[in-house]
Amino acid sequence: MKYISSHEYEIFRRCMIAARKEAQLTQESLAKSLQKPQSFVAKYENGERRLDVVEFLMVTRIIGVDPCAILRKVDEQLSEAYCEQKL
C-alpha cells in the first residue's frame, strides 16, 4: 500500500478529519452523502489518496464547513511548523 506522505499533507488530513468529527459525521455517513463508498473517505483520511480541489469542495459542503476556514487552519499550522523548524 503506497501512502502519500508529507508533513504538510498530514496537517491537511488532520484538519479534514477534525472537521468531519466536529460535524458529528462518520466516514460511512459522509461517504453516503457523497455517493461514494466508505473506502473513499477512509483512503483520503489515511493518506492513501489525495483529494482534488473539486472533491475537497464537495466534502466541505457536505460537512458544512467553509473551505476557506479549513485552508486557513492548514496554513496556520503549516506556518507554526515552519517557525518551529527555524528555531
PyMOL Python script that loads the backbone (N, CA, C, O; Angstrom):
from pymol import cmd

cmd.read_pdbstr("""\
ATOM      1  N   MET A   1       0.844  -1.172   0.000  1.00  0.00           N
ATOM      2  CA  MET A   1       0.000   0.000   0.000  1.00  0.00           C
ATOM      3  C   MET A   1       0.898   1.247   0.000  1.00  0.00           C
ATOM      4  O   MET A   1       1.742   1.413   0.881  1.00  0.00           O
ATOM      5  N   LYS A   2       0.708   2.098  -0.976  1.00  0.00           N
ATOM      6  CA  LYS A   2       1.514   3.315  -1.090  1.00  0.00           C
ATOM      7  C   LYS A   2       0.806   4.469  -0.370  1.00  0.00           C
ATOM      8  O   LYS A   2      -0.369   4.744  -0.610  1.00  0.00           O
ATOM      9  N   TYR A   3       1.533   5.120   0.498  1.00  0.00           N
ATOM     10  CA  TYR A   3       0.978   6.260   1.207  1.00  0.00           C
ATOM     11  C   TYR A   3       1.509   7.547   0.597  1.00  0.00           C
ATOM     12  O   TYR A   3       2.670   7.633   0.197  1.00  0.00           O
ATOM     13  N   ILE A   4       0.643   8.534   0.536  1.00  0.00           N
ATOM     14  CA  ILE A   4       1.017   9.844   0.024  1.00  0.00           C
ATOM     15  C   ILE A   4       1.377  10.671   1.257  1.00  0.00           C
ATOM     16  O   ILE A   4       0.517  11.279   1.894  1.00  0.00           O
ATOM     17  N   SER A   5       2.656  10.676   1.571  1.00  0.00           N
ATOM     18  CA  SER A   5       3.017  11.287   2.841  1.00  0.00           C
ATOM     19  C   SER A   5       3.886  12.511   2.656  1.00  0.00           C
ATOM     20  O   SER A   5       4.820  12.543   1.854  1.00  0.00           O
ATOM     21  N   SER A   6       3.548  13.477   3.407  1.00  0.00           N
ATOM     22  CA  SER A   6       4.367  14.652   3.619  1.00  0.00           C
ATOM     23  C   SER A   6       3.818  15.279   4.892  1.00  0.00           C
ATOM     24  O   SER A   6       2.647  15.120   5.238  1.00  0.00           O
ATOM     25  N   HIS A   7       4.670  15.969   5.552  1.00  0.00           N
ATOM     26  CA  HIS A   7       4.223  16.616   6.790  1.00  0.00           C
ATOM     27  C   HIS A   7       3.084  17.591   6.491  1.00  0.00           C
ATOM     28  O   HIS A   7       2.126  17.699   7.258  1.00  0.00           O
ATOM     29  N   GLU A   8       3.201  18.287   5.384  1.00  0.00           N
ATOM     30  CA  GLU A   8       2.187  19.277   5.020  1.00  0.00           C
ATOM     31  C   GLU A   8       0.827  18.619   4.758  1.00  0.00           C
ATOM     32  O   GLU A   8      -0.210  19.103   5.212  1.00  0.00           O
ATOM     33  N   TYR A   9       0.855  17.520   4.024  1.00  0.00           N
ATOM     34  CA  TYR A   9      -0.414  16.854   3.727  1.00  0.00           C
ATOM     35  C   TYR A   9      -1.002  16.209   4.982  1.00  0.00           C
ATOM     36  O   TYR A   9      -2.221  16.101   5.119  1.00  0.00           O
ATOM     37  N   GLU A  10      -0.139  15.785   5.886  1.00  0.00           N
ATOM     38  CA  GLU A  10      -0.608  15.234   7.163  1.00  0.00           C
ATOM     39  C   GLU A  10      -1.420  16.289   7.925  1.00  0.00           C
ATOM     40  O   GLU A  10      -2.450  15.967   8.517  1.00  0.00           O
ATOM     41  N   ILE A  11      -0.968  17.520   7.912  1.00  0.00           N
ATOM     42  CA  ILE A  11      -1.705  18.606   8.561  1.00  0.00           C
ATOM     43  C   ILE A  11      -3.078  18.769   7.919  1.00  0.00           C
ATOM     44  O   ILE A  11      -4.084  18.900   8.616  1.00  0.00           O
ATOM     45  N   PHE A  12      -3.117  18.761   6.589  1.00  0.00           N
ATOM     46  CA  PHE A  12      -4.386  18.870   5.866  1.00  0.00           C
ATOM     47  C   PHE A  12      -5.320  17.723   6.254  1.00  0.00           C
ATOM     48  O   PHE A  12      -6.497  17.946   6.535  1.00  0.00           O
ATOM     49  N   ARG A  13      -4.797  16.503   6.270  1.00  0.00           N
ATOM     50  CA  ARG A  13      -5.611  15.339   6.620  1.00  0.00           C
ATOM     51  C   ARG A  13      -6.190  15.465   8.028  1.00  0.00           C
ATOM     52  O   ARG A  13      -7.370  15.191   8.248  1.00  0.00           O
ATOM     53  N   ARG A  14      -5.363  15.876   8.968  1.00  0.00           N
ATOM     54  CA  ARG A  14      -5.847  16.031  10.352  1.00  0.00           C
ATOM     55  C   ARG A  14      -6.957  17.076  10.441  1.00  0.00           C
ATOM     56  O   ARG A  14      -7.924  16.894  11.181  1.00  0.00           O
ATOM     57  N   CYS A  15      -6.821  18.155   9.698  1.00  0.00           N
ATOM     58  CA  CYS A  15      -7.856  19.196   9.697  1.00  0.00           C
ATOM     59  C   CYS A  15      -9.162  18.675   9.098  1.00  0.00           C
ATOM     60  O   CYS A  15     -10.245  18.996   9.587  1.00  0.00           O
ATOM     61  N   MET A  16      -9.059  17.879   8.048  1.00  0.00           N
ATOM     62  CA  MET A  16     -10.261  17.318   7.422  1.00  0.00           C
ATOM     63  C   MET A  16     -10.940  16.310   8.350  1.00  0.00           C
ATOM     64  O   MET A  16     -12.166  16.286   8.449  1.00  0.00           O
ATOM     65  N   ILE A  17     -10.159  15.494   9.016  1.00  0.00           N
ATOM     66  CA  ILE A  17     -10.729  14.525   9.957  1.00  0.00           C
ATOM     67  C   ILE A  17     -11.411  15.258  11.111  1.00  0.00           C
ATOM     68  O   ILE A  17     -12.518  14.897  11.510  1.00  0.00           O
ATOM     69  N   ALA A  18     -10.756  16.278  11.641  1.00  0.00           N
ATOM     70  CA  ALA A  18     -11.332  17.049  12.749  1.00  0.00           C
ATOM     71  C   ALA A  18     -12.642  17.711  12.317  1.00  0.00           C
ATOM     72  O   ALA A  18     -13.608  17.725  13.080  1.00  0.00           O
ATOM     73  N   ALA A  19     -12.681  18.251  11.115  1.00  0.00           N
ATOM     74  CA  ALA A  19     -13.906  18.897  10.629  1.00  0.00           C
ATOM     75  C   ALA A  19     -15.047  17.891  10.506  1.00  0.00           C
ATOM     76  O   ALA A  19     -16.187  18.190  10.862  1.00  0.00           O
ATOM     77  N   ARG A  20     -14.737  16.703  10.004  1.00  0.00           N
ATOM     78  CA  ARG A  20     -15.772  15.660   9.878  1.00  0.00           C
ATOM     79  C   ARG A  20     -16.294  15.266  11.254  1.00  0.00           C
ATOM     80  O   ARG A  20     -17.502  15.131  11.449  1.00  0.00           O
ATOM     81  N   LYS A  21     -15.389  15.083  12.199  1.00  0.00           N
ATOM     82  CA  LYS A  21     -15.798  14.681  13.542  1.00  0.00           C
ATOM     83  C   LYS A  21     -16.569  15.795  14.247  1.00  0.00           C
ATOM     84  O   LYS A  21     -17.529  15.519  14.968  1.00  0.00           O
ATOM     85  N   GLU A  22     -16.161  17.052  14.048  1.00  0.00           N
ATOM     86  CA  GLU A  22     -16.896  18.180  14.637  1.00  0.00           C
ATOM     87  C   GLU A  22     -18.315  18.257  14.088  1.00  0.00           C
ATOM     88  O   GLU A  22     -19.234  18.697  14.779  1.00  0.00           O
ATOM     89  N   ALA A  23     -18.486  17.827  12.839  1.00  0.00           N
ATOM     90  CA  ALA A  23     -19.821  17.793  12.226  1.00  0.00           C
ATOM     91  C   ALA A  23     -20.599  16.557  12.660  1.00  0.00           C
ATOM     92  O   ALA A  23     -21.737  16.351  12.238  1.00  0.00           O
ATOM     93  N   GLN A  24     -19.984  15.741  13.501  1.00  0.00           N
ATOM     94  CA  GLN A  24     -20.591  14.512  14.022  1.00  0.00           C
ATOM     95  C   GLN A  24     -21.016  13.567  12.900  1.00  0.00           C
ATOM     96  O   GLN A  24     -22.102  12.988  12.920  1.00  0.00           O
ATOM     97  N   LEU A  25     -20.119  13.432  11.921  1.00  0.00           N
ATOM     98  CA  LEU A  25     -20.341  12.521  10.814  1.00  0.00           C
ATOM     99  C   LEU A  25     -19.343  11.377  10.890  1.00  0.00           C
ATOM    100  O   LEU A  25     -18.177  11.582  11.226  1.00  0.00           O
ATOM    101  N   THR A  26     -19.796  10.193  10.583  1.00  0.00           N
ATOM    102  CA  THR A  26     -18.893   9.058  10.454  1.00  0.00           C
ATOM    103  C   THR A  26     -18.360   9.046   9.028  1.00  0.00           C
ATOM    104  O   THR A  26     -18.886   9.728   8.148  1.00  0.00           O
ATOM    105  N   GLN A  27     -17.323   8.273   8.817  1.00  0.00           N
ATOM    106  CA  GLN A  27     -16.838   8.100   7.448  1.00  0.00           C
ATOM    107  C   GLN A  27     -17.965   7.562   6.573  1.00  0.00           C
ATOM    108  O   GLN A  27     -18.146   8.001   5.437  1.00  0.00           O
ATOM    109  N   GLU A  28     -18.701   6.630   7.099  1.00  0.00           N
ATOM    110  CA  GLU A  28     -19.780   6.000   6.332  1.00  0.00           C
ATOM    111  C   GLU A  28     -20.869   6.993   5.956  1.00  0.00           C
ATOM    112  O   GLU A  28     -21.323   7.011   4.812  1.00  0.00           O
ATOM    113  N   SER A  29     -21.295   7.826   6.911  1.00  0.00           N
ATOM    114  CA  SER A  29     -22.365   8.787   6.611  1.00  0.00           C
ATOM    115  C   SER A  29     -21.893   9.851   5.625  1.00  0.00           C
ATOM    116  O   SER A  29     -22.654  10.275   4.755  1.00  0.00           O
ATOM    117  N   LEU A  30     -20.648  10.280   5.756  1.00  0.00           N
ATOM    118  CA  LEU A  30     -20.098  11.246   4.801  1.00  0.00           C
ATOM    119  C   LEU A  30     -20.031  10.629   3.413  1.00  0.00           C
ATOM    120  O   LEU A  30     -20.434  11.250   2.430  1.00  0.00           O
ATOM    121  N   ALA A  31     -19.524   9.414   3.336  1.00  0.00           N
ATOM    122  CA  ALA A  31     -19.417   8.730   2.045  1.00  0.00           C
ATOM    123  C   ALA A  31     -20.791   8.565   1.396  1.00  0.00           C
ATOM    124  O   ALA A  31     -20.940   8.751   0.188  1.00  0.00           O
ATOM    125  N   LYS A  32     -21.773   8.222   2.189  1.00  0.00           N
ATOM    126  CA  LYS A  32     -23.133   8.052   1.655  1.00  0.00           C
ATOM    127  C   LYS A  32     -23.631   9.364   1.060  1.00  0.00           C
ATOM    128  O   LYS A  32     -24.218   9.369  -0.021  1.00  0.00           O
ATOM    129  N   SER A  33     -23.403  10.465   1.750  1.00  0.00           N
ATOM    130  CA  SER A  33     -23.817  11.771   1.237  1.00  0.00           C
ATOM    131  C   SER A  33     -23.070  12.147  -0.044  1.00  0.00           C
ATOM    132  O   SER A  33     -23.604  12.843  -0.908  1.00  0.00           O
ATOM    133  N   LEU A  34     -21.840  11.680  -0.150  1.00  0.00           N
ATOM    134  CA  LEU A  34     -21.034  11.939  -1.355  1.00  0.00           C
ATOM    135  C   LEU A  34     -21.364  10.955  -2.480  1.00  0.00           C
ATOM    136  O   LEU A  34     -20.884  11.097  -3.605  1.00  0.00           O
ATOM    137  N   GLN A  35     -22.185   9.965  -2.161  1.00  0.00           N
ATOM    138  CA  GLN A  35     -22.500   8.874  -3.089  1.00  0.00           C
ATOM    139  C   GLN A  35     -21.225   8.146  -3.526  1.00  0.00           C
ATOM    140  O   GLN A  35     -21.013   7.845  -4.700  1.00  0.00           O
ATOM    141  N   LYS A  36     -20.393   7.882  -2.519  1.00  0.00           N
ATOM    142  CA  LYS A  36     -19.133   7.170  -2.707  1.00  0.00           C
ATOM    143  C   LYS A  36     -19.086   6.028  -1.696  1.00  0.00           C
ATOM    144  O   LYS A  36     -19.831   6.037  -0.716  1.00  0.00           O
ATOM    145  N   PRO A  37     -18.221   5.052  -1.925  1.00  0.00           N
ATOM    146  CA  PRO A  37     -18.043   4.009  -0.908  1.00  0.00           C
ATOM    147  C   PRO A  37     -17.308   4.577   0.314  1.00  0.00           C
ATOM    148  O   PRO A  37     -16.589   5.571   0.212  1.00  0.00           O
ATOM    149  N   GLN A  38     -17.498   3.940   1.450  1.00  0.00           N
ATOM    150  CA  GLN A  38     -16.834   4.384   2.682  1.00  0.00           C
ATOM    151  C   GLN A  38     -15.321   4.412   2.499  1.00  0.00           C
ATOM    152  O   GLN A  38     -14.631   5.231   3.108  1.00  0.00           O
ATOM    153  N   SER A  39     -14.814   3.528   1.671  1.00  0.00           N
ATOM    154  CA  SER A  39     -13.363   3.472   1.448  1.00  0.00           C
ATOM    155  C   SER A  39     -12.821   4.754   0.826  1.00  0.00           C
ATOM    156  O   SER A  39     -11.642   5.064   0.997  1.00  0.00           O
ATOM    157  N   PHE A  40     -13.649   5.503   0.110  1.00  0.00           N
ATOM    158  CA  PHE A  40     -13.227   6.787  -0.462  1.00  0.00           C
ATOM    159  C   PHE A  40     -12.765   7.717   0.654  1.00  0.00           C
ATOM    160  O   PHE A  40     -11.689   8.310   0.580  1.00  0.00           O
ATOM    161  N   VAL A  41     -13.595   7.835   1.689  1.00  0.00           N
ATOM    162  CA  VAL A  41     -13.258   8.702   2.828  1.00  0.00           C
ATOM    163  C   VAL A  41     -12.074   8.126   3.597  1.00  0.00           C
ATOM    164  O   VAL A  41     -11.146   8.851   3.954  1.00  0.00           O
ATOM    165  N   ALA A  42     -12.110   6.829   3.848  1.00  0.00           N
ATOM    166  CA  ALA A  42     -11.018   6.192   4.594  1.00  0.00           C
ATOM    167  C   ALA A  42      -9.677   6.390   3.901  1.00  0.00           C
ATOM    168  O   ALA A  42      -8.669   6.649   4.558  1.00  0.00           O
ATOM    169  N   LYS A  43      -9.660   6.271   2.596  1.00  0.00           N
ATOM    170  CA  LYS A  43      -8.392   6.385   1.873  1.00  0.00           C
ATOM    171  C   LYS A  43      -7.807   7.783   1.932  1.00  0.00           C
ATOM    172  O   LYS A  43      -6.595   7.922   2.096  1.00  0.00           O
ATOM    173  N   TYR A  44      -8.623   8.832   1.805  1.00  0.00           N
ATOM    174  CA  TYR A  44      -8.016  10.164   1.902  1.00  0.00           C
ATOM    175  C   TYR A  44      -7.687  10.506   3.346  1.00  0.00           C
ATOM    176  O   TYR A  44      -6.736  11.246   3.600  1.00  0.00           O
ATOM    177  N   GLU A  45      -8.450   9.985   4.293  1.00  0.00           N
ATOM    178  CA  GLU A  45      -8.130  10.248   5.694  1.00  0.00           C
ATOM    179  C   GLU A  45      -6.886   9.480   6.140  1.00  0.00           C
ATOM    180  O   GLU A  45      -6.170   9.936   7.031  1.00  0.00           O
ATOM    181  N   ASN A  46      -6.623   8.335   5.540  1.00  0.00           N
ATOM    182  CA  ASN A  46      -5.444   7.534   5.890  1.00  0.00           C
ATOM    183  C   ASN A  46      -4.218   7.887   5.056  1.00  0.00           C
ATOM    184  O   ASN A  46      -3.135   7.350   5.291  1.00  0.00           O
ATOM    185  N   GLY A  47      -4.375   8.768   4.102  1.00  0.00           N
ATOM    186  CA  GLY A  47      -3.242   9.176   3.280  1.00  0.00           C
ATOM    187  C   GLY A  47      -2.945   8.251   2.117  1.00  0.00           C
ATOM    188  O   GLY A  47      -1.856   8.302   1.546  1.00  0.00           O
ATOM    189  N   GLU A  48      -3.891   7.416   1.763  1.00  0.00           N
ATOM    190  CA  GLU A  48      -3.698   6.500   0.633  1.00  0.00           C
ATOM    191  C   GLU A  48      -4.056   7.155  -0.697  1.00  0.00           C
ATOM    192  O   GLU A  48      -3.688   6.650  -1.758  1.00  0.00           O
ATOM    193  N   ARG A  49      -4.765   8.268  -0.646  1.00  0.00           N
ATOM    194  CA  ARG A  49      -5.089   9.039  -1.842  1.00  0.00           C
ATOM    195  C   ARG A  49      -5.256  10.486  -1.435  1.00  0.00           C
ATOM    196  O   ARG A  49      -5.492  10.792  -0.266  1.00  0.00           O
ATOM    197  N   ARG A  50      -5.135  11.365  -2.396  1.00  0.00           N
ATOM    198  CA  ARG A  50      -5.344  12.785  -2.141  1.00  0.00           C
ATOM    199  C   ARG A  50      -6.701  13.218  -2.674  1.00  0.00           C
ATOM    200  O   ARG A  50      -7.249  12.613  -3.596  1.00  0.00           O
ATOM    201  N   LEU A  51      -7.221  14.261  -2.084  1.00  0.00           N
ATOM    202  CA  LEU A  51      -8.439  14.879  -2.602  1.00  0.00           C
ATOM    203  C   LEU A  51      -8.043  15.910  -3.647  1.00  0.00           C
ATOM    204  O   LEU A  51      -7.097  16.670  -3.438  1.00  0.00           O
ATOM    205  N   ASP A  52      -8.746  15.944  -4.756  1.00  0.00           N
ATOM    206  CA  ASP A  52      -8.510  17.047  -5.684  1.00  0.00           C
ATOM    207  C   ASP A  52      -9.378  18.223  -5.226  1.00  0.00           C
ATOM    208  O   ASP A  52     -10.148  18.093  -4.274  1.00  0.00           O
ATOM    209  N   VAL A  53      -9.259  19.339  -5.884  1.00  0.00           N
ATOM    210  CA  VAL A  53      -9.947  20.558  -5.445  1.00  0.00           C
ATOM    211  C   VAL A  53     -11.462  20.381  -5.468  1.00  0.00           C
ATOM    212  O   VAL A  53     -12.145  20.787  -4.527  1.00  0.00           O
ATOM    213  N   VAL A  54     -11.988  19.787  -6.517  1.00  0.00           N
ATOM    214  CA  VAL A  54     -13.435  19.599  -6.620  1.00  0.00           C
ATOM    215  C   VAL A  54     -13.928  18.663  -5.515  1.00  0.00           C
ATOM    216  O   VAL A  54     -14.957  18.930  -4.895  1.00  0.00           O
ATOM    217  N   GLU A  55     -13.211  17.583  -5.266  1.00  0.00           N
ATOM    218  CA  GLU A  55     -13.584  16.660  -4.193  1.00  0.00           C
ATOM    219  C   GLU A  55     -13.539  17.367  -2.840  1.00  0.00           C
ATOM    220  O   GLU A  55     -14.434  17.194  -2.012  1.00  0.00           O
ATOM    221  N   PHE A  56     -12.495  18.160  -2.623  1.00  0.00           N
ATOM    222  CA  PHE A  56     -12.369  18.928  -1.374  1.00  0.00           C
ATOM    223  C   PHE A  56     -13.592  19.816  -1.173  1.00  0.00           C
ATOM    224  O   PHE A  56     -14.149  19.867  -0.076  1.00  0.00           O
ATOM    225  N   LEU A  57     -14.010  20.513  -2.223  1.00  0.00           N
ATOM    226  CA  LEU A  57     -15.175  21.393  -2.114  1.00  0.00           C
ATOM    227  C   LEU A  57     -16.450  20.608  -1.836  1.00  0.00           C
ATOM    228  O   LEU A  57     -17.292  21.053  -1.055  1.00  0.00           O
ATOM    229  N   MET A  58     -16.601  19.454  -2.460  1.00  0.00           N
ATOM    230  CA  MET A  58     -17.777  18.605  -2.212  1.00  0.00           C
ATOM    231  C   MET A  58     -17.801  18.135  -0.761  1.00  0.00           C
ATOM    232  O   MET A  58     -18.846  18.168  -0.113  1.00  0.00           O
ATOM    233  N   VAL A  59     -16.657  17.701  -0.255  1.00  0.00           N
ATOM    234  CA  VAL A  59     -16.577  17.212   1.127  1.00  0.00           C
ATOM    235  C   VAL A  59     -16.895  18.336   2.104  1.00  0.00           C
ATOM    236  O   VAL A  59     -17.685  18.148   3.029  1.00  0.00           O
ATOM    237  N   THR A  60     -16.290  19.500   1.906  1.00  0.00           N
ATOM    238  CA  THR A  60     -16.543  20.599   2.851  1.00  0.00           C
ATOM    239  C   THR A  60     -17.995  21.049   2.809  1.00  0.00           C
ATOM    240  O   THR A  60     -18.553  21.435   3.836  1.00  0.00           O
ATOM    241  N   ARG A  61     -18.608  21.005   1.647  1.00  0.00           N
ATOM    242  CA  ARG A  61     -20.024  21.386   1.538  1.00  0.00           C
ATOM    243  C   ARG A  61     -20.887  20.433   2.368  1.00  0.00           C
ATOM    244  O   ARG A  61     -21.776  20.872   3.097  1.00  0.00           O
ATOM    245  N   ILE A  62     -20.627  19.144   2.258  1.00  0.00           N
ATOM    246  CA  ILE A  62     -21.426  18.161   2.999  1.00  0.00           C
ATOM    247  C   ILE A  62     -21.143  18.236   4.495  1.00  0.00           C
ATOM    248  O   ILE A  62     -22.054  18.093   5.310  1.00  0.00           O
ATOM    249  N   ILE A  63     -19.881  18.461   4.855  1.00  0.00           N
ATOM    250  CA  ILE A  63     -19.536  18.596   6.267  1.00  0.00           C
ATOM    251  C   ILE A  63     -20.168  19.862   6.845  1.00  0.00           C
ATOM    252  O   ILE A  63     -20.467  19.928   8.037  1.00  0.00           O
ATOM    253  N   GLY A  64     -20.368  20.861   5.990  1.00  0.00           N
ATOM    254  CA  GLY A  64     -20.966  22.115   6.447  1.00  0.00           C
ATOM    255  C   GLY A  64     -19.939  23.087   6.982  1.00  0.00           C
ATOM    256  O   GLY A  64     -20.226  23.889   7.871  1.00  0.00           O
ATOM    257  N   VAL A  65     -18.722  23.008   6.426  1.00  0.00           N
ATOM    258  CA  VAL A  65     -17.663  23.904   6.860  1.00  0.00           C
ATOM    259  C   VAL A  65     -17.189  24.730   5.658  1.00  0.00           C
ATOM    260  O   VAL A  65     -17.166  24.246   4.526  1.00  0.00           O
ATOM    261  N   ASP A  66     -16.819  25.955   5.921  1.00  0.00           N
ATOM    262  CA  ASP A  66     -16.300  26.835   4.886  1.00  0.00           C
ATOM    263  C   ASP A  66     -14.941  26.306   4.426  1.00  0.00           C
ATOM    264  O   ASP A  66     -14.041  26.157   5.252  1.00  0.00           O
ATOM    265  N   PRO A  67     -14.765  26.019   3.144  1.00  0.00           N
ATOM    266  CA  PRO A  67     -13.479  25.505   2.683  1.00  0.00           C
ATOM    267  C   PRO A  67     -12.331  26.463   2.987  1.00  0.00           C
ATOM    268  O   PRO A  67     -11.205  26.034   3.237  1.00  0.00           O
ATOM    269  N   CYS A  68     -12.623  27.749   2.965  1.00  0.00           N
ATOM    270  CA  CYS A  68     -11.577  28.736   3.282  1.00  0.00           C
ATOM    271  C   CYS A  68     -11.143  28.624   4.738  1.00  0.00           C
ATOM    272  O   CYS A  68      -9.976  28.854   5.055  1.00  0.00           O
ATOM    273  N   ALA A  69     -12.072  28.273   5.624  1.00  0.00           N
ATOM    274  CA  ALA A  69     -11.730  28.105   7.039  1.00  0.00           C
ATOM    275  C   ALA A  69     -10.776  26.929   7.212  1.00  0.00           C
ATOM    276  O   ALA A  69      -9.834  27.005   8.000  1.00  0.00           O
ATOM    277  N   ILE A  70     -11.013  25.844   6.481  1.00  0.00           N
ATOM    278  CA  ILE A  70     -10.108  24.688   6.545  1.00  0.00           C
ATOM    279  C   ILE A  70      -8.724  25.102   6.037  1.00  0.00           C
ATOM    280  O   ILE A  70      -7.711  24.794   6.665  1.00  0.00           O
ATOM    281  N   LEU A  71      -8.685  25.793   4.915  1.00  0.00           N
ATOM    282  CA  LEU A  71      -7.399  26.198   4.336  1.00  0.00           C
ATOM    283  C   LEU A  71      -6.653  27.165   5.258  1.00  0.00           C
ATOM    284  O   LEU A  71      -5.429  27.099   5.367  1.00  0.00           O
ATOM    285  N   ARG A  72      -7.393  28.065   5.924  1.00  0.00           N
ATOM    286  CA  ARG A  72      -6.745  28.981   6.881  1.00  0.00           C
ATOM    287  C   ARG A  72      -6.127  28.199   8.036  1.00  0.00           C
ATOM    288  O   ARG A  72      -5.012  28.489   8.470  1.00  0.00           O
ATOM    289  N   LYS A  73      -6.867  27.199   8.530  1.00  0.00           N
ATOM    290  CA  LYS A  73      -6.371  26.373   9.635  1.00  0.00           C
ATOM    291  C   LYS A  73      -5.107  25.619   9.208  1.00  0.00           C
ATOM    292  O   LYS A  73      -4.132  25.558   9.957  1.00  0.00           O
ATOM    293  N   VAL A  74      -5.131  25.050   8.008  1.00  0.00           N
ATOM    294  CA  VAL A  74      -3.957  24.348   7.481  1.00  0.00           C
ATOM    295  C   VAL A  74      -2.790  25.321   7.367  1.00  0.00           C
ATOM    296  O   VAL A  74      -1.672  25.001   7.770  1.00  0.00           O
ATOM    297  N   ASP A  75      -3.045  26.505   6.820  1.00  0.00           N
ATOM    298  CA  ASP A  75      -1.989  27.499   6.646  1.00  0.00           C
ATOM    299  C   ASP A  75      -1.395  27.916   7.991  1.00  0.00           C
ATOM    300  O   ASP A  75      -0.178  28.061   8.114  1.00  0.00           O
ATOM    301  N   GLU A  76      -2.240  28.109   8.988  1.00  0.00           N
ATOM    302  CA  GLU A  76      -1.753  28.485  10.322  1.00  0.00           C
ATOM    303  C   GLU A  76      -0.843  27.394  10.890  1.00  0.00           C
ATOM    304  O   GLU A  76       0.227  27.682  11.426  1.00  0.00           O
ATOM    305  N   GLN A  77      -1.278  26.149  10.766  1.00  0.00           N
ATOM    306  CA  GLN A  77      -0.489  25.050  11.315  1.00  0.00           C
ATOM    307  C   GLN A  77       0.811  24.857  10.539  1.00  0.00           C
ATOM    308  O   GLN A  77       1.841  24.519  11.123  1.00  0.00           O
ATOM    309  N   LEU A  78       0.766  25.072   9.230  1.00  0.00           N
ATOM    310  CA  LEU A  78       1.997  24.998   8.439  1.00  0.00           C
ATOM    311  C   LEU A  78       2.971  26.092   8.847  1.00  0.00           C
ATOM    312  O   LEU A  78       4.173  25.854   8.957  1.00  0.00           O
ATOM    313  N   SER A  79       2.450  27.291   9.070  1.00  0.00           N
ATOM    314  CA  SER A  79       3.295  28.406   9.499  1.00  0.00           C
ATOM    315  C   SER A  79       3.935  28.120  10.854  1.00  0.00           C
ATOM    316  O   SER A  79       5.119  28.384  11.062  1.00  0.00           O
ATOM    317  N   GLU A  80       3.139  27.577  11.769  1.00  0.00           N
ATOM    318  CA  GLU A  80       3.667  27.230  13.092  1.00  0.00           C
ATOM    319  C   GLU A  80       4.772  26.183  12.962  1.00  0.00           C
ATOM    320  O   GLU A  80       5.823  26.297  13.592  1.00  0.00           O
ATOM    321  N   ALA A  81       4.525  25.172  12.148  1.00  0.00           N
ATOM    322  CA  ALA A  81       5.527  24.111  11.960  1.00  0.00           C
ATOM    323  C   ALA A  81       6.794  24.671  11.334  1.00  0.00           C
ATOM    324  O   ALA A  81       7.902  24.290  11.711  1.00  0.00           O
ATOM    325  N   TYR A  82       6.629  25.563  10.390  1.00  0.00           N
ATOM    326  CA  TYR A  82       7.786  26.163   9.716  1.00  0.00           C
ATOM    327  C   TYR A  82       8.612  27.002  10.708  1.00  0.00           C
ATOM    328  O   TYR A  82       9.842  26.952  10.715  1.00  0.00           O
ATOM    329  N   CYS A  83       7.900  27.772  11.542  1.00  0.00           N
ATOM    330  CA  CYS A  83       8.601  28.599  12.549  1.00  0.00           C
ATOM    331  C   CYS A  83       9.347  27.721  13.545  1.00  0.00           C
ATOM    332  O   CYS A  83      10.457  28.059  13.956  1.00  0.00           O
ATOM    333  N   GLU A  84       8.752  26.602  13.935  1.00  0.00           N
ATOM    334  CA  GLU A  84       9.401  25.689  14.874  1.00  0.00           C
ATOM    335  C   GLU A  84      10.665  25.105  14.273  1.00  0.00           C
ATOM    336  O   GLU A  84      11.662  24.929  14.973  1.00  0.00           O
ATOM    337  N   GLN A  85      10.634  24.801  12.975  1.00  0.00           N
ATOM    338  CA  GLN A  85      11.802  24.241  12.299  1.00  0.00           C
ATOM    339  C   GLN A  85      12.949  25.241  12.236  1.00  0.00           C
ATOM    340  O   GLN A  85      14.117  24.854  12.273  1.00  0.00           O
ATOM    341  N   LYS A  86      12.618  26.520  12.143  1.00  0.00           N
ATOM    342  CA  LYS A  86      13.651  27.552  12.034  1.00  0.00           C
ATOM    343  C   LYS A  86      14.348  27.804  13.363  1.00  0.00           C
ATOM    344  O   LYS A  86      15.466  28.319  13.397  1.00  0.00           O
ATOM    345  N   LEU A  87      13.681  27.438  14.465  1.00  0.00           N
ATOM    346  CA  LEU A  87      14.275  27.696  15.801  1.00  0.00           C
ATOM    347  C   LEU A  87      15.364  26.760  16.117  1.00  0.00           C
ATOM    348  O   LEU A  87      15.959  26.845  17.191  1.00  0.00           O
TER     349      LEU A  87
END
""", "prot")
cmd.dss("prot")
cmd.show_as("cartoon", "prot")
cmd.util.cbc("prot")
cmd.orient("prot")
